[in-house]
């Protein structure tokens, strides 16, 4: 049988052995012209079909129709054959004794074809069923990547692959192989250099490949306790990424079963999260706004034919599956449970969930997850467009407000847990230190979120459809200790008042009331005192607290002057004593120089004291003028105040992104 030379001609496949073919097997649109005896020797099903045809044709007995009967006898159709034409071609070659190549991509289809054709050991020794089972157990199921590829090929072989247990065996093998390692660096311990892959092997250095024996990690370095080199770490990272990419090619039903099996094996959260991220980025188009162009470029340049984009319903189901299977972060710890799922990725999921109109439970779970690491978010992450026709604002302000409220709730829960732990275990110093560290982390996170919210308010304040109530609710959502200074909040208020000039005076006062004038820096106070957009009450408060700041500064200066004077007297006494000693030694010229320097310092202190007293008198006049203006309540109080002190302030603009005050250009 070694002389057979199969060949394809159009829609027909011929086995040229020098003998005429006597049977035609039709698979889909291809006709296989074969010989019945090699097929009957390996396949019980084909043996029965050919035998039945011979018996039926022998019962006819009419010599004039022998040729037509033989013509009918040669055709056997197998419409429900599992697999495609190529799989039957491999099975036919196996029947002829030709050497066949079994790979991870075709072993499942060959196993189903062998089961369909009944090519079992009971019918013939070393048949195709035993051959494929041996390859599965000895080659495929021992490698994680090969198992993923075989599982992917089973998607077109249902339900036979499920009935034969191929799907469940592959799923269990993936979970076992993945859970056999505890860290990502040693997760992939099987051959790296795949024949014909060429994806990442060319990028690996020679030293990195040489670290593996015959393409297999021997594990000697781990046994010796030595740390892996950068080259071996690069090999492990490339292998892990390759495995994640292969797993991301699975359909959603199989992928859900794999993730469920991984969870049953108590696989680490980092591996599951990394796999979910890779699967989501590959399967959900437009998940990351910054990587859209890169993804499109990779897709267009990929030599492998890309799968068709899933429908909106399939994308919604896929997205909800990813969200549901994300490991939950622990509320007892102030740090996130894993660094794999970044805030940017979570915001991308939330943005896509809003577009696809995912379930309310999925969006709420995402918002809670984002709140657990809100301090790592950026302004670009918070700027989520509003996709609802019922919302008039440009950005989804309600979503951000909910995330901030969840963030504050988590901080309160951690504080309550820390307080209860402190009450229960007063003698445990480690618990107290942990609680103090958690409280310090929460304070730093709260300050970061305060700056982020102020920047977000400054960005959305220019939206003409943003109502004053919505602006004030978000500004007042954070507690007072979330902001050291209210300069960022003042910039947001200034931008809002500039973009909404037609709001009422009551709304103007409410918007300006969200900031604490006591927490404005001197620079912000100077700008606010000249800001014509602020209501009069806010300007008076700014001036009043600016006066308090000046008074504190003056008091501090006086105290510093008194302390300096006391030190000066002590220093003078020391100088006099030193001068007396030096005079006894003949150094009188040094004493006279020290006395002159002391007199100069005394004159400087007297001039400083006179200037401070002048500032006190000026502040007293300002306070009386402000009290007189409050009692009068006149609308032109600001102009009178300016004329009273002879101040002429030019118009200035508060830039929302800079703390500096910018003066207008002169034409």
C-alpha positions in Angstrom: 0.0 0.0 0.0 3.0 2.3 -0.1 2.4 3.1 -3.8 -0.8 5.1 -3.3 -0.5 8.7 -4.5 -3.6 10.7 -3.8 -4.4 13.7 -5.9 -7.2 16.3 -6.0 -8.9 17.4 -9.3 -11.4 20.2 -8.8 -14.2 18.9 -6.6 -12.9 15.3 -6.8 -10.2 13.4 -4.9 -8.5 10.4 -6.5 -6.2 7.7 -5.1 -3.9 6.8 -8.0 -2.6 3.2 -7.4 -2.8 1.9 -10.9 -6.1 0.2 -10.1 -9.5 1.5 -11.0 -11.5 2.9 -8.0 -14.6 1.1 -7.1 -16.3 3.3 -4.5 -17.0 7.1 -4.3 -17.5 8.7 -0.9 -19.2 12.1 -0.9 -18.3 14.5 1.8 -20.0 17.9 1.5 -19.1 19.0 -2.1 -16.1 16.8 -2.5 -16.1 13.3 -4.0 -13.4 10.8 -2.9 -12.7 8.1 -5.5 -11.3 5.3 -3.4 -11.0 1.5 -3.2 -13.4 -0.4 -1.0 -11.1 -3.0 0.5 -8.7 -0.6 2.4 -11.8 1.3 3.7 -13.6 -2.0 4.7 -10.5 -3.2 6.6 -10.4 -0.2 9.0 -14.0 1.2 9.2 -16.9 -0.9 10.4 -19.4 1.6 9.2 -18.1 1.7 5.7 -17.8 -2.1 5.7 -21.5 -2.4 6.6 -22.6 0.2 4.0 -20.5 -1.4 1.2 -21.8 -4.8 2.1 -25.4 -3.7 2.1 -24.9 -2.2 -1.3 -23.4 -5.4 -2.6 -26.3 -7.5 -1.2 -28.9 -5.1 -2.6 -27.3 -5.1 -6.0 -26.9 -8.9 -6.1 -30.6 -9.3 -5.5 -31.5 -7.4 -8.7 -30.1 -10.2 -11.0 -30.8 -8.4 -14.4 -27.7 -8.5 -16.7 -28.8 -5.6 -18.9 -28.6 -3.2 -15.9 -25.4 -4.4 -14.4 -23.4 -1.3 -15.4 -26.0 1.1 -14.0 -26.2 -1.0 -10.8 -22.4 -0.8 -10.5 -22.5 2.9 -11.1 -25.1 3.3 -8.3 -23.1 1.1 -6.0 -20.0 3.2 -6.2 -21.6 6.3 -4.5 -21.9 6.5 -0.7 -22.9 9.9 0.8 -22.0 10.8 4.4 -23.9 14.0 5.0 -23.5 14.0 8.8 -19.7 13.3 8.8 -18.1 15.3 11.7 -15.3 17.6 10.5 -14.5 18.9 7.0 -13.1 17.4 3.9 -9.5 17.6 5.1 -10.4 15.4 8.1 -11.9 12.7 5.9 -8.8 12.9 3.7 -6.6 12.2 6.6 -8.8 9.3 7.7 -8.7 7.9 4.2 -4.9 8.1 4.1 -4.9 6.2 7.4 -7.0 3.4 5.9 -4.5 3.1 3.1 -1.6 3.0 5.5 -0.1 6.3 4.6 1.7 8.2 7.3 -0.5 11.0 8.7 0.3 14.0 10.8 -1.8 14.5 14.0 -1.7 17.9 15.6 -3.5 19.7 18.4 -5.8 21.3 15.8 -7.0 18.1 14.1 -6.8 15.5 16.8 -10.4 16.2 18.1 -11.8 16.1 14.6 -10.0 12.9 13.9 -11.3 11.4 17.1 -14.8 12.3 16.2 -14.4 11.0 12.7 -12.9 7.7 14.0 -15.9 7.4 16.3 -18.3 8.1 13.4 -16.6 5.6 11.1 -16.3 3.0 13.9 -12.6 2.7 13.5 -12.1 0.9 16.9 -9.7 -1.6 18.2 -12.4 -4.3 18.2 -12.6 -4.1 14.4 -8.9 -3.6 13.6 -5.7 -3.4 15.6 -3.9 0.0 15.9 -6.9 1.7 14.6 -7.6 5.5 14.4 -9.5 5.7 17.8 -6.5 4.3 19.7 -4.1 6.4 17.7 -5.9 9.7 18.5 -6.5 8.8 22.2 -2.8 8.1 22.6 -1.9 11.4 21.1 -4.4 13.2 23.3 -3.2 11.7 26.5 0.6 11.8 25.8 0.9 15.0 23.9 -2.1 17.4 24.0 -3.3 17.1 27.6 0.2 17.5 28.9 0.6 21.0 27.4 -1.6 23.9 28.4 -1.3 25.7 25.0 -1.9 22.5 23.0 -5.0 21.8 25.1 -6.4 25.3 24.5 -5.9 24.8 20.8 -7.7 21.4 20.9 -10.5 22.9 22.9 -10.9 25.7 20.3 -11.2 23.1 17.5 -14.0 21.4 19.4 -16.3 24.3 18.9 -17.1 23.0 15.3 -17.6 19.4 16.5 -20.5 19.8 18.8 -22.4 17.8 20.1 -20.2 14.8 19.3 -17.1 16.3 21.0 -19.2 16.8 24.1 -20.6 13.3 24.0 -17.1 11.8 23.7 -15.9 13.9 26.7 -13.3 15.8 24.7 -14.5 19.2 25.9 -14.6 18.3 29.6 -11.2 16.6 29.4 -9.6 19.7 27.8 -11.3 22.1 30.4 -10.1 20.0 33.3 -6.6 19.8 31.9 -6.4 23.6 31.4 -7.5 24.2 35.0 -5.1 21.6 36.4 -2.1 22.8 34.4 -2.8 26.4 35.3 -3.2 25.7 39.0 -0.1 23.6 39.1 2.0 26.8 39.4 1.5 29.6 42.0 3.1 32.5 40.2 3.0 33.9 36.7 6.7 33.5 36.0 6.5 29.7 36.3 3.0 29.2 35.0 4.1 28.0 31.6 6.7 25.2 31.9 6.2 23.5 28.6 7.8 23.9 25.1 8.1 27.5 23.9 9.5 27.1 20.4 6.5 25.9 18.4 7.1 24.9 14.9 5.8 27.5 12.4 4.5 29.9 15.0 7.1 32.6 14.6 5.2 35.0 16.8 7.5 35.7 19.6 10.4 33.3 19.1 12.2 35.6 16.8 12.2 38.3 19.4 13.8 36.1 22.1 17.5 36.4 22.5 19.8 33.4 22.0 20.7 33.3 25.7 17.1 33.2 26.7 16.4 30.2 24.4 19.5 28.5 25.6 18.2 28.6 29.2 15.7 26.0 28.2 16.8 22.4 27.5 15.3 21.3 24.2 12.7 24.0 24.5 11.5 22.7 27.9 12.1 24.3 31.2 13.8 21.7 33.3 13.1 23.5 36.6 16.7 23.2 37.8 17.0 26.9 38.7 14.0 26.7 41.0 15.2 23.5 42.7 18.6 25.2 43.4 16.8 28.2 44.7 18.5 30.6 42.3 16.7 33.6 41.1 15.9 33.6 37.3 17.8 35.9 35.0 16.2 38.6 32.9 16.4 36.4 29.8 14.5 33.5 31.4 12.0 35.9 32.8 11.5 37.2 29.3 10.9 33.7 28.1 8.4 33.0 30.9 6.5 36.3 30.3 6.3 35.7 26.5 5.0 32.2 27.1 2.4 33.4 29.6 1.2 36.1 27.2 1.0 33.6 24.4 -1.1 31.3 26.6 -3.5 34.1 27.5 -3.8 35.0 23.8 -4.6 31.4 22.9 -7.2 31.3 25.7 -8.7 34.5 24.4 -9.6 32.8 21.1 -12.2 30.6 22.7 -15.8 31.2 22.3 -17.8 32.5 25.3 -19.4 29.2 26.3 -16.1 27.3 26.5 -14.3 30.3 28.1 -16.9 30.4 30.9 -16.4 26.7 31.6 -12.6 27.2 31.7 -12.9 30.2 34.2 -15.4 28.2 36.3 -12.9 25.3 36.4 -10.1 27.6 37.4 -12.1 29.0 40.3 -12.9 25.5 41.4 -9.2 24.7 41.5 -8.6 27.9 43.6 -6.4 29.5 41.0 -4.8 32.8 42.0 -6.7 35.9 41.4 -3.9 37.4 39.3 -4.0 34.7 36.7 -7.8 34.9 36.4 -7.7 38.7 36.2 -5.0 38.6 33.6 -6.9 36.1 31.5 -10.1 38.1 31.7 -8.3 41.3 30.7 -6.7 39.6 27.7 -10.1 38.1 26.7 -12.0 41.3 27.1 -9.5 43.4 25.1 -9.5 40.8 22.2 -13.2 40.1 22.1 -14.8 43.6 22.9 -14.0 46.1 20.2 -13.2 49.7 21.3 -12.7 48.8 24.9 -9.8 51.2 25.3 -10.0 54.6 23.6 -6.2 55.0 23.5 -5.6 51.6 21.9 -8.3 51.7 19.2 -6.0 52.7 16.4 -3.3 50.2 17.5 -5.9 47.4 17.7 -7.2 48.2 14.2 -3.7 48.2 12.8 -2.8 44.9 14.4 -6.1 43.4 13.1 -5.5 44.6 9.6 -1.9 43.4 9.5 -2.6 40.0 11.0 -2.1 37.2 8.6 -4.6 34.9 10.3 -8.2 35.6 9.3 -9.9 37.4 12.1 -13.2 36.1 13.4 -16.3 38.2 12.7 -17.2 40.8 15.2 -19.8 39.5 17.7 -23.3 41.1 17.7 -24.4 43.6 20.3 -26.2 40.9 22.3 -23.1 38.7 22.3 -20.9 41.6 23.3 -23.2 42.4 26.2 -23.2 38.8 27.4 -19.4 38.6 27.1 -19.0 41.9 29.0 -21.3 40.8 31.8 -19.4 37.5 32.0 -16.1 39.3 32.4 -17.5 41.7 35.0 -19.1 38.8 37.0 -15.9 36.7 37.0 -13.6 39.6 38.1 -12.3 38.7 41.6 -13.7 41.1 44.2 -11.4 43.3 46.1 -11.2 43.0 49.9 -12.8 45.9 51.8 -10.8 45.1 54.9 -7.6 46.3 53.2 -7.0 49.8 52.0 -5.0 48.6 49.0 -6.4 46.8 46.0 -6.3 43.1 45.9 -4.4 43.0 42.6 -2.5 45.3 40.4 -3.6 43.5 37.2 -6.9 45.2 36.8 -6.1 48.9 36.4 -8.5 51.8 36.9 -8.2 52.7 33.2 -9.3 49.2 32.2 -12.3 49.3 34.7 -13.4 52.6 33.3 -13.2 51.2 29.8 -15.4 48.3 30.9 -17.9 50.8 32.5 -17.9 53.0 29.4 -18.6 49.9 27.2 -21.3 48.7 29.6 -23.1 52.1 29.2 -22.9 51.8 25.4 -24.1 48.3 25.3 -26.8 49.0 28.0 -25.6 46.2 30.2 -27.6 45.1 33.3 -27.8 47.4 36.3 -26.2 44.8 38.5 -23.1 44.6 36.2 -22.7 48.4 36.1 -23.1 48.7 39.9 -20.5 46.0 40.5 -18.1 47.9 38.2 -18.7 51.1 40.0 -18.0 49.5 43.3 -14.8 48.0 41.9 -13.7 51.4 40.5 -14.4 53.0 43.8 -12.0 50.7 45.5 -9.1 52.2 43.5 -10.4 55.6 42.6 -7.2 57.3 43.8 -5.4 55.7 40.8 -7.8 57.1 38.3 -7.1 60.1 36.0 -9.2 63.0 34.8 -9.4 61.3 31.4 -10.9 58.3 33.0 -13.7 60.3 34.8 -14.7 62.1 31.6 -17.2 59.5 30.5 -19.7 60.7 27.9 -23.4 60.5 28.7 -25.1 57.9 26.3 -28.6 58.4 27.7 -31.1 60.5 25.9 -32.7 61.4 29.3 -29.5 63.2 30.5 -28.8 66.6 29.1 -25.2 66.9 30.3 -22.3 66.2 28.1 -20.6 63.9 30.7 -22.1 61.3 33.0 -22.0 63.3 36.2 -24.4 61.0 38.1 -22.1 58.0 37.5 -19.1 59.9 38.9 -21.1 61.0 41.9 -22.1 57.4 42.6 -18.5 56.2 42.4 -17.4 58.9 44.9 -20.2 57.9 47.3 -19.1 54.3 47.1 -15.5 55.4 47.7 -16.5 57.3 50.9 -18.6 54.3 52.1 -15.6 52.0 51.8 -13.5 54.4 53.8 -16.1 54.6 56.5 -16.4 50.8 56.6 -12.7 50.4 57.0 -12.7 53.0 59.8 -15.5 51.2 61.6 -13.7 47.9 61.3 -10.5 49.4 62.6 -12.3 51.0 65.5 -14.0 47.7 66.4 -10.7 45.8 66.2 -9.1 48.4 68.4 -11.9 48.0 71.0 -11.7 44.2 70.9 -7.9 43.9 71.1 -6.6 46.8 73.0 -3.4 44.9 74.1 -2.4 44.0 70.5 0.2 46.5 69.3 0.3 45.0 65.8 -3.4 45.6 65.3 -3.1 49.2 66.4 -0.2 49.8 64.1 -2.1 48.2 61.2 -5.2 50.4 62.0 -3.0 53.5 62.1 -1.4 52.6 58.8 -4.7 52.0 57.2 -6.1 55.3 58.5 -3.0 57.1 57.1 -3.5 55.5 53.7 -7.2 56.5 53.7 -6.3 60.1 54.4 -3.8 60.2 51.5 -6.3 58.5 49.2 -8.9 61.0 50.2 -6.6 63.9 49.4 -5.9 62.4 46.0 -9.6 61.9 45.2 -10.3 65.5 46.4 -7.8 66.9 43.8 -9.3 64.6 41.1 -12.8 65.7 41.8 -11.8 69.4 41.7 -10.1 68.9 38.4 -13.3 67.1 37.1 -15.5 69.9 38.3 -13.3 72.5 36.5 -13.6 70.4 33.3 -17.4 69.9 33.4 -18.2 73.4 34.7 -18.2 74.8 31.2 -21.1 72.6 30.2 -24.1 74.8 29.6 -26.6 72.1 30.6 -25.0 71.4 34.0 -27.5 72.5 36.6 -26.3 74.4 39.7 -27.7 71.7 42.0 -25.8 69.0 40.3 -22.6 71.0 40.5 -23.1 71.7 44.2 -24.0 68.1 45.0 -20.7 66.8 43.5 -18.6 69.6 45.1 -20.1 68.9 48.5 -19.9 65.1 48.3 -16.4 65.0 49.8 -15.8 65.9 53.4 -14.0 69.1 54.5 -10.8 67.3 55.3 -10.5 66.0 51.7 -9.0 69.3 50.6 -6.1 71.1 52.2 -6.8 74.2 50.1 -9.9 75.1 48.1 -8.0 76.8 45.3 -9.0 74.0 42.8 -12.7 74.3 43.9 -12.5 78.1 43.5 -11.3 77.6 39.9 -14.2 75.3 39.2 -16.6 77.9 40.7 -15.1 80.7 38.6 -15.4 78.6 35.4 -19.0 77.7 36.2 -20.0 81.3 36.9 -18.3 82.4 33.7 -20.1 79.8 31.6 -23.5 80.4 33.2 -24.0 84.2 33.4 -27.8 84.0 33.4 -28.3 82.1 36.6 -30.1 83.9 39.4 -28.4 85.6 42.3 -29.5 82.9 44.7 -28.0 80.2 42.5 -24.8 82.2 42.2 -24.5 82.4 46.0 -25.2 78.7 46.4 -22.5 77.8 43.8 -19.9 80.1 45.4 -20.9 78.7 48.9 -19.4 75.3 48.1 -15.9 76.7 48.8 -14.4 77.6 52.1 -12.9 81.1 52.0 -10.7 80.2 55.0 -9.0 77.6 53.0 -8.0 79.8 50.1 -4.4 80.7 49.6 -3.3 84.4 49.5 -3.0 84.2 45.7 -6.6 82.9 45.4 -7.9 85.5 47.9 -6.3 88.3 45.8 -8.0 87.0 42.7 -11.3 86.5 44.4 -11.4 90.0 45.8 -11.2 91.4 42.3 -13.6 88.8 40.7 -16.7 90.6 39.5 -18.5 87.3 38.8 -18.6 86.4 42.5 -21.6 87.6 44.6 -20.9 90.5 47.0 -21.3 88.2 50.1 -18.5 86.0 48.8 -16.2 88.9 48.2 -16.8 90.3 51.7 -16.0 86.9 53.2 -12.9 86.7 51.1 -11.8 90.2 52.3 -12.6 89.3 55.9 -10.6 86.1 55.9 -7.8 87.8 54.0 -7.7 90.3 56.8 -7.5 87.5 59.4 -4.6 86.0 57.4 -2.8 89.4 57.5 -3.5 89.7 61.2 -2.0 86.2 61.8 0.9 87.1 59.6 1.5 90.4 61.5 1.2 88.6 64.9 3.7 86.0 63.7 6.0 88.8 62.6 5.8 90.6 65.9 6.4 87.4 67.8 9.4 86.7 65.6 10.6 90.3 66.2 10.3 90.0 69.9 12.2 86.7 69.9 14.8 88.2 67.7 15.2 91.2 70.1 15.5 88.8 73.0 18.2 86.9 71.2 19.8 90.1 70.3 20.1 91.3 73.9 21.6 88.0 74.9 24.0 88.2 72.0 24.8 91.8 73.0 25.6 90.8 76.6 27.8 88.0 75.2 29.5 90.5 72.9 30.1 92.9 75.8 31.6 90.1 77.9 33.7 89.0 75.0 34.8 92.6 74.4 35.9 93.0 78.0 38.0 89.9 77.7 39.5 90.9 74.5 40.2 94.4 75.8 42.2 92.8 78.5 44.0 90.9 75.8 44.5 94.0 73.6 41.7 93.3 71.1 39.6 96.5 71.5 39.0 97.0 67.7 37.0 93.7 67.5 34.6 94.9 70.3 33.9 98.2 68.6 33.0 96.4 65.3 30.5 94.1 67.1 28.9 97.1 68.8 28.5 98.9 65.5 26.9 95.8 64.0 24.5 95.6 66.9 23.4 99.2 66.5 22.6 98.6 62.8 20.5 95.6 63.8 18.6 97.7 66.4 17.8 100.3 63.8 16.5 97.7 61.4 14.2 96.3 64.1 12.9 99.8 64.9 12.0 100.4 61.3 10.3 96.9 61.1 8.2 97.7 64.2 7.0 101.0 62.7 6.0 99.3 59.5 4.0 96.6 61.4 2.2 99.3 63.4 1.2 101.0 60.1 -0.2 97.7 58.7 -2.2 97.3 61.9 -3.8 100.7 61.5 -4.6 100.0 57.8 -6.2 96.7 58.8 -8.3 98.4 61.5 -9.6 101.0 58.9 -10.5 98.1 56.5 -12.4 96.2 59.2 -14.4 99.3 60.1 -15.2 99.9 56.4 -16.4 96.4 55.9 -18.6 96.5 58.9 -20.1 99.8 57.7 -20.7 98.2 54.3 -22.4 95.2 55.8 -24.7 97.5 57.8 -25.5 99.7 54.8 -26.0 96.8 52.3 -25.7 99.1 49.4 -25.1 97.6 45.9 -22.2 99.9 45.2 -20.4 99.0 48.3 -17.5 97.5 46.4 -17.0 100.7 44.5 -17.1 102.8 47.6 -14.6 100.5 49.2 -12.3 100.9 46.3 -12.6 104.7 46.4 -12.1 104.7 50.2 -8.8 103.0 49.9 -7.8 104.4 46.6 -7.5 100.9 45.0 -7.9 100.4 41.3 -7.9 96.8 40.3 -7.7 95.8 36.7 -9.8 92.9 35.3 -8.1 89.5 35.6 -8.9 86.0 34.5 -8.7 82.9 36.6 -7.3 80.1 34.4 -8.8 76.8 35.5 -5.8 74.7 34.8 -3.2 77.0 36.4 -2.9 78.7 39.8 -1.4 81.8 38.3 -3.5 84.9 37.8 -3.3 86.0 34.2 -3.7 89.7 33.3 -5.5 90.6 30.1 -3.5 91.8 27.1 -3.6 95.4 26.2 -4.8 96.2 22.8 
